[in-house]
């Protein structure tokens, strides 16, 4: 498992997060290869047509990039909420253990 450093210490990355990161790289490669392939395929018809074809060829990869980025953001949000919950629970334990004192005159 890959570990990432954060303020709270070491956090383990799940297999799903590693898979999303790998697929994100594959989606970028798909977008780039689709754009290059369609550009060179349609270049004999003119540069403007080739540019439009390159845009169309990269659309599937770009949609996958957006989808996988959303999944990555959700993993990050879940990790941050877990970290904040741990902090709030530790604060709550400290408050429960603290003696009650009233220093008013």
Beta strands, then each sheet from edge to edge (+ up, - down):
strand 1: 3-6
strand 2: 9-12
sheet 1: 1+ 2-
end
